[in-house]
Amino acid sequence: MENQIKEALSKFEALIREQLERNEKIKATKDFTDFDNLDKIVIGICGGDGIGPIITKESARVIEFLLKDDVESGRIEFKYIDGLTIENRVAVMKAIPDDVLEELKQCHVILKGPTTTPQAGDPWPNIESANVAMRKALDLFANVRPVKIPEQNIDWTFFRENTEGAYAVGSKGVNVTDDLAMDFVVTTTEGTERIARLAYEYAKKNHKERVSIINKANVIKTTDGKFLRLCKKIGEEYPEIITDEWYIDITTAKLIDEKRRRDFKVFILPNLYGDIITDEAAEFQGGVGTAGSANLGKRYAMFEAIHGSAPRMIKEGRGQYADPCSMLRATVMLLSHIGKQAEADLLEHALDICMLEEKKLTITGRADGATCEEFGNYVMETVKKISSN
């Protein structure tokens, strides 16, 4: 047993050194990309696997439609990246193959389809999630997910820390003995301060009067305690904004409290809690198929649907009926991020009409509903109608 303990300690030391090195890299990156000063914006279209390539292609078609003049002038360039399938990743036993990562780094923003993550019991070996790996490799530290239901007075924006917490070294836990396995949670000062500041700046610019810090610091005292303490310290710089704090368990309960949930506006959450609670929140507006998300860093940004790759749909020959709405919602955020706010607003308005108001076409995932392409056409036709009025 002593040898097993020594081996585990050696692995833990390697993780500590790895995370300290990562923290130094965080400090070295200062400024966000200024899209107004770029001669050309490169948008990576990375389909992933399963239904990913189908819904991503549809979103790319909508972007090209909305930014027709910029595409024709060369200011917007698309770069199609096809190598992020589960088969390619398993072949090299890497979450992201090296050549694919180099292609991703040649883009300013990335529209990414869902990717399959191996789990216990499936036929794939244990490789890290491509999402987690991409967030770490491109330092996409903020996962931003909006949820809006005006008729219920719900207007939430979640700022989930993306590169730390329980997911930072999620594939590097240690089986100390046959009886003991351990995983690790990572919280750094730099990583916490930057997600907190981004959330408070968003609240300030968008006139949101409350920021809620979600944690479990009463039990996870060291890492969650540090996260809570640093977020509150950043909050002190914004006296015009109310800062409150909630444990993750009671937060999940209060989101279904019709009176209390209306008070929430902006949330700051560690990685694991953010992953769970944003799926719950998405259910209020129709499920994870209706929600997109942004993954923001200072140099790069990636936009994606929040659901999985649905391999069963492909296996059953139903891929063409995949729902593109989550990816189209992510496209709204991409357009806004690169400075195309008018086009983002136009697409968001069209999606509200198509998904919530007119609903002339319905996506069911089967032949009794619209195809992905038909729904994309419906959205673009709706954009034309709005523009002509």
C-alpha positions as CSV (number, residue, x, y, z in Angstrom):
1,M,0.0,0.0,0.0
2,E,2.9,2.4,0.7
3,N,4.0,2.2,-2.9
4,Q,0.5,2.9,-4.1
5,I,0.3,6.0,-1.9
6,K,3.7,7.2,-3.2
7,E,2.6,6.7,-6.8
8,A,-0.7,8.7,-6.1
9,L,1.3,11.5,-4.5
10,S,3.6,11.6,-7.5
11,K,0.6,12.1,-9.8
12,F,-0.9,14.7,-7.5
13,E,2.4,16.7,-7.5
14,A,2.4,16.6,-11.4
15,L,-1.2,18.0,-11.3
16,I,-0.2,20.8,-9.0
17,R,2.7,21.8,-11.2
18,E,0.5,21.7,-14.3
19,Q,-2.1,24.0,-12.7
20,L,0.5,26.4,-11.4
21,E,1.9,26.7,-14.9
22,R,-1.6,27.2,-16.3
23,N,-2.2,30.0,-13.8
24,E,0.9,31.8,-15.0
25,K,-0.3,31.6,-18.6
26,I,-3.6,33.2,-17.5
27,K,-1.8,36.2,-16.1
28,A,0.1,36.7,-19.4
29,T,-3.0,37.2,-21.5
30,K,-4.2,40.8,-21.1
31,D,-6.7,42.1,-23.7
32,F,-9.8,40.9,-25.5
33,T,-9.8,40.7,-29.4
34,D,-11.0,43.9,-30.9
35,F,-13.2,42.8,-33.9
36,D,-13.7,46.4,-35.1
37,N,-10.0,46.6,-35.9
38,L,-9.7,43.3,-37.8
39,D,-9.5,43.4,-41.6
40,K,-11.0,39.9,-41.7
41,I,-12.9,37.8,-39.2
42,V,-12.4,34.0,-39.6
43,I,-15.3,31.9,-38.4
44,G,-14.5,28.3,-37.8
45,I,-17.3,25.8,-38.6
46,C,-16.5,22.7,-36.6
47,G,-19.3,20.2,-36.9
48,G,-18.3,17.7,-34.3
49,D,-20.1,14.3,-34.6
50,G,-23.5,12.8,-34.5
51,I,-26.1,15.4,-35.5
52,G,-23.4,18.1,-35.0
53,P,-22.4,18.6,-38.6
54,I,-26.1,18.8,-39.7
55,I,-27.1,21.5,-37.3
56,T,-23.8,23.4,-37.6
57,K,-24.1,23.5,-41.4
58,E,-27.5,25.0,-41.1
59,S,-26.3,27.7,-38.7
60,A,-23.4,28.5,-41.1
61,R,-26.0,28.9,-43.9
62,V,-28.0,31.4,-41.8
63,I,-24.8,33.3,-41.0
64,E,-23.9,33.5,-44.6
65,F,-27.4,34.7,-45.4
66,L,-27.3,37.4,-42.7
67,L,-23.7,38.6,-43.5
68,K,-23.9,38.2,-47.3
69,D,-22.2,41.5,-48.0
70,D,-19.3,40.8,-45.6
71,V,-18.9,37.3,-47.0
72,E,-18.7,38.6,-50.6
73,S,-16.3,41.4,-49.7
74,G,-14.0,38.9,-47.9
75,R,-14.4,40.5,-44.4
76,I,-16.0,37.3,-43.2
77,E,-14.3,34.0,-44.0
78,F,-15.5,30.6,-43.1
79,K,-13.1,27.8,-42.2
80,Y,-14.6,24.3,-42.2
81,I,-13.0,21.9,-39.7
82,D,-14.1,18.3,-40.0
83,G,-11.7,16.4,-37.7
84,L,-13.5,16.5,-34.4
85,T,-15.4,13.2,-34.7
86,I,-15.2,10.6,-31.9
87,E,-13.5,8.2,-34.4
88,N,-10.7,10.7,-35.2
89,R,-10.2,11.5,-31.5
90,V,-10.1,7.9,-30.5
91,A,-7.6,7.0,-33.3
92,V,-5.0,9.4,-31.8
93,M,-6.3,9.0,-28.2
94,K,-6.6,12.7,-27.8
95,A,-9.6,14.9,-26.9
96,I,-8.6,17.1,-29.8
97,P,-6.2,15.9,-32.5
98,D,-3.2,18.1,-32.9
99,D,-4.0,19.1,-36.5
100,V,-7.5,20.0,-35.6
101,L,-6.3,22.2,-32.7
102,E,-4.0,24.1,-35.0
103,E,-7.0,24.7,-37.4
104,L,-9.1,26.0,-34.5
105,K,-6.3,28.4,-33.5
106,Q,-6.4,29.9,-37.0
107,C,-10.0,31.2,-36.3
108,H,-11.2,34.1,-34.3
109,V,-14.5,32.6,-33.4
110,I,-15.8,29.0,-33.7
111,L,-19.3,27.6,-34.2
112,K,-19.0,24.1,-32.8
113,G,-21.4,21.2,-33.1
114,P,-22.0,18.7,-30.3
115,T,-19.3,16.0,-29.7
116,T,-19.6,12.6,-28.2
117,T,-17.9,12.2,-24.8
118,P,-17.0,8.6,-23.8
119,Q,-18.5,7.4,-20.6
120,A,-18.5,4.1,-18.6
121,G,-20.3,1.4,-20.4
122,D,-20.0,2.7,-24.0
123,P,-17.6,1.2,-26.6
124,W,-15.1,4.1,-26.6
125,P,-11.9,4.4,-24.5
126,N,-11.7,7.0,-21.7
127,I,-10.5,10.2,-23.4
128,E,-11.3,13.7,-22.1
129,S,-14.3,15.7,-23.3
130,A,-13.5,17.6,-26.5
131,N,-15.5,20.6,-25.0
132,V,-13.4,20.6,-21.8
133,A,-10.2,20.2,-23.8
134,M,-11.1,23.1,-26.2
135,R,-12.0,25.4,-23.3
136,K,-8.6,24.7,-21.7
137,A,-6.6,24.8,-24.9
138,L,-8.1,28.1,-26.1
139,D,-8.6,29.4,-22.5
140,L,-12.3,29.9,-23.0
141,F,-12.9,30.7,-19.4
142,A,-16.5,32.0,-19.4
143,N,-19.5,29.9,-20.5
144,V,-22.4,32.3,-20.9
145,R,-25.9,31.0,-21.2
146,P,-29.0,33.3,-21.4
147,V,-32.5,32.2,-20.5
148,K,-35.4,34.5,-21.2
149,I,-39.2,34.0,-20.8
150,P,-40.8,37.4,-20.9
151,E,-44.3,36.3,-19.9
152,Q,-42.9,34.7,-16.7
153,N,-40.5,37.7,-16.0
154,I,-37.6,35.4,-16.3
155,D,-34.4,37.1,-17.6
156,W,-31.4,35.1,-16.5
157,T,-27.8,35.1,-17.6
158,F,-25.4,32.5,-16.3
159,F,-21.6,33.0,-16.1
160,R,-20.2,29.6,-15.6
161,E,-16.5,29.3,-15.0
162,N,-15.2,27.0,-17.7
163,T,-11.7,26.0,-17.1
164,E,-11.4,25.2,-13.4
165,G,-13.6,23.6,-10.7
166,A,-14.4,19.9,-10.8
167,Y,-13.8,19.7,-14.5
168,A,-10.3,21.1,-14.7
169,V,-8.6,17.7,-14.3
170,G,-11.6,15.6,-14.6
171,S,-9.8,12.8,-16.5
172,K,-6.8,12.8,-14.2
173,G,-8.2,11.5,-11.0
174,V,-6.2,8.8,-9.1
175,N,-7.2,5.2,-8.3
176,V,-5.0,5.1,-5.2
177,T,-6.0,1.4,-4.5
178,D,-8.8,-0.9,-5.6
179,D,-10.8,0.6,-2.7
180,L,-10.0,4.3,-3.0
181,A,-10.4,6.7,-6.0
182,M,-9.9,10.5,-5.8
183,D,-10.7,13.4,-8.1
184,F,-9.6,17.0,-7.6
185,V,-11.2,20.5,-7.7
186,V,-9.2,23.5,-8.9
187,T,-9.7,27.1,-8.0
188,T,-7.2,29.9,-8.7
189,T,-7.3,33.6,-7.9
190,E,-6.8,34.7,-11.5
191,G,-9.4,32.2,-12.9
192,T,-12.1,33.3,-10.4
193,E,-11.4,37.0,-10.6
194,R,-11.8,37.2,-14.4
195,I,-15.1,35.3,-14.5
196,A,-16.5,37.5,-11.7
197,R,-15.4,40.7,-13.4
198,L,-16.9,39.6,-16.7
199,A,-20.2,38.9,-15.0
200,Y,-20.3,42.2,-13.1
201,E,-19.3,44.2,-16.2
202,Y,-22.1,42.5,-18.1
203,A,-24.5,43.3,-15.3
204,K,-23.4,47.0,-15.3
205,K,-23.6,47.4,-19.1
206,N,-27.0,45.7,-19.3
207,H,-28.5,47.4,-16.3
208,K,-29.0,44.2,-14.3
209,E,-29.4,45.1,-10.7
210,R,-28.4,41.8,-9.1
211,V,-25.5,39.3,-9.3
212,S,-25.9,36.0,-7.4
213,I,-22.8,33.9,-6.5
214,I,-23.6,30.2,-6.4
215,N,-21.5,27.9,-4.3
216,K,-21.4,25.2,-1.7
217,A,-18.8,26.8,0.6
218,N,-20.4,25.5,3.7
219,V,-19.1,22.0,2.8
220,I,-16.5,22.5,0.0
221,K,-14.7,25.0,2.2
222,T,-11.4,25.5,0.5
223,T,-12.1,25.8,-3.2
224,D,-15.7,26.9,-3.1
225,G,-14.8,29.2,-0.1
226,K,-12.1,30.8,-2.2
227,F,-14.5,31.2,-5.2
228,L,-17.1,32.9,-3.0
229,R,-14.7,35.2,-1.2
230,L,-13.0,36.4,-4.4
231,C,-16.4,37.0,-6.2
232,K,-17.7,39.0,-3.3
233,K,-14.5,41.1,-3.3
234,I,-15.0,41.9,-7.0
235,G,-18.6,42.7,-6.3
236,E,-17.5,45.4,-3.8
237,E,-16.2,47.4,-6.9
238,Y,-19.8,47.6,-8.1
239,P,-21.8,49.2,-5.3
240,E,-24.7,49.9,-7.6
241,I,-25.3,46.2,-8.0
242,I,-26.8,44.0,-5.4
243,T,-24.6,40.9,-4.6
244,D,-26.1,37.9,-2.9
245,E,-24.9,34.3,-2.4
246,W,-26.8,31.1,-2.7
247,Y,-25.9,27.4,-2.1
248,I,-26.3,25.4,-5.2
249,D,-28.9,23.0,-3.7
250,I,-31.3,25.8,-2.6
251,T,-30.7,27.6,-5.9
252,T,-32.1,24.6,-7.8
253,A,-35.2,24.8,-5.6
254,K,-35.7,28.6,-5.9
255,L,-35.5,28.5,-9.7
256,I,-38.9,26.7,-9.6
257,D,-40.3,29.1,-7.0
258,E,-42.5,31.4,-9.2
259,K,-42.1,34.4,-6.9
260,R,-38.4,34.1,-5.9
261,R,-37.0,33.2,-9.4
262,R,-38.0,36.5,-10.8
263,D,-35.4,38.3,-8.6
264,F,-32.5,36.4,-10.1
265,K,-30.7,38.2,-13.0
266,V,-27.0,37.3,-13.3
267,F,-25.4,34.2,-11.9
268,I,-21.7,33.4,-11.3
269,L,-21.0,29.7,-10.8
270,P,-18.2,27.2,-10.6
271,N,-18.0,24.8,-13.5
272,L,-19.9,21.7,-12.2
273,Y,-22.8,23.7,-10.7
274,G,-23.1,25.8,-13.8
275,D,-23.3,22.7,-16.0
276,I,-26.1,21.3,-14.0
277,I,-28.2,24.4,-13.3
278,T,-28.1,25.8,-16.8
279,D,-29.8,22.6,-18.1
280,E,-32.5,23.1,-15.5
281,A,-32.9,26.7,-16.5
282,A,-33.2,25.8,-20.2
283,E,-36.2,23.6,-19.4
284,F,-38.2,26.8,-18.6
285,Q,-37.9,27.9,-22.2
286,G,-38.5,24.6,-23.8
287,G,-35.5,22.4,-23.0
288,V,-31.8,22.2,-23.9
289,G,-32.7,22.1,-27.6
290,T,-33.8,25.7,-27.4
291,A,-30.7,27.1,-25.7
292,G,-27.2,28.1,-27.0
293,S,-24.1,29.1,-25.2
294,A,-21.0,31.2,-25.6
295,N,-17.5,30.2,-24.5
296,L,-15.5,33.3,-24.2
297,G,-11.8,33.9,-23.8
298,K,-9.6,36.9,-24.5
299,R,-8.2,35.7,-27.8
300,Y,-10.8,33.1,-28.9
301,A,-14.5,32.5,-28.6
302,M,-16.6,29.3,-29.3
303,F,-20.3,29.1,-29.6
304,E,-22.3,25.9,-29.3
305,A,-25.6,24.1,-28.7
306,I,-25.9,22.9,-25.1
307,H,-27.2,19.4,-25.9
308,G,-25.4,16.3,-26.9
309,S,-24.6,14.7,-30.3
310,A,-27.6,12.3,-30.4
311,P,-25.8,9.4,-32.0
312,R,-29.0,7.4,-31.9
313,M,-30.7,9.8,-34.4
314,I,-27.8,9.1,-36.8
315,K,-28.0,5.3,-36.2
316,E,-31.7,5.3,-36.9
317,G,-31.4,7.5,-40.0
318,R,-33.1,10.5,-38.5
319,G,-30.3,13.0,-38.7
320,Q,-31.9,15.3,-41.2
321,Y,-34.7,15.9,-38.7
322,A,-32.3,17.2,-36.0
323,D,-33.4,20.5,-34.3
324,P,-31.1,23.4,-35.2
325,C,-32.7,25.8,-32.7
326,S,-30.0,25.6,-30.0
327,M,-27.3,26.1,-32.5
328,L,-29.2,29.1,-34.0
329,R,-29.5,30.6,-30.6
330,A,-25.8,30.2,-30.2
331,T,-25.4,31.9,-33.6
332,V,-27.2,35.0,-32.2
333,M,-24.5,35.2,-29.5
334,L,-21.7,34.8,-32.1
335,L,-23.1,37.6,-34.2
336,S,-23.3,39.9,-31.2
337,H,-19.7,38.9,-30.1
338,I,-18.2,40.0,-33.5
339,G,-20.0,43.3,-33.5
340,K,-22.9,42.4,-35.7
341,Q,-25.6,43.4,-33.2
342,A,-28.2,44.4,-35.7
343,E,-28.0,41.0,-37.4
344,A,-28.0,39.3,-34.0
345,D,-31.2,41.1,-33.0
346,L,-32.8,40.3,-36.3
347,L,-32.1,36.6,-36.0
348,E,-33.2,36.5,-32.3
349,H,-36.5,38.1,-33.3
350,A,-37.0,35.6,-36.2
351,L,-36.3,32.7,-33.8
352,D,-38.8,34.0,-31.3
353,I,-41.4,34.1,-34.1
354,C,-40.6,30.7,-35.5
355,M,-40.1,28.9,-32.2
356,L,-42.6,30.6,-29.9
357,E,-45.2,32.6,-31.8
358,E,-46.1,31.4,-35.4
359,K,-44.7,27.9,-35.1
360,K,-45.6,27.1,-38.7
361,L,-43.1,24.3,-38.7
362,T,-42.3,22.0,-35.8
363,I,-39.2,20.0,-35.2
364,T,-40.0,16.6,-33.7
365,G,-36.8,14.7,-34.6
366,R,-38.8,12.4,-36.8
367,A,-40.4,12.3,-40.2
368,D,-43.6,13.8,-38.8
369,G,-41.8,17.1,-38.3
370,A,-39.8,19.5,-40.3
371,T,-36.2,18.8,-41.4
372,C,-33.3,20.8,-40.2
373,E,-33.0,22.5,-43.6
374,E,-36.7,23.3,-43.8
375,F,-36.6,25.0,-40.4
376,G,-33.5,27.0,-41.5
377,N,-35.4,28.1,-44.6
378,Y,-38.4,29.1,-42.4
379,V,-36.1,31.2,-40.2
380,M,-34.5,33.0,-43.2
381,E,-37.9,33.7,-44.8
382,T,-39.0,35.2,-41.4
383,V,-35.9,37.4,-41.4
384,K,-36.8,38.7,-44.9
385,K,-40.4,39.5,-43.7
386,I,-39.1,41.3,-40.6
387,S,-36.6,43.3,-42.7
388,S,-39.3,44.3,-45.3
389,N,-41.7,45.7,-42.6
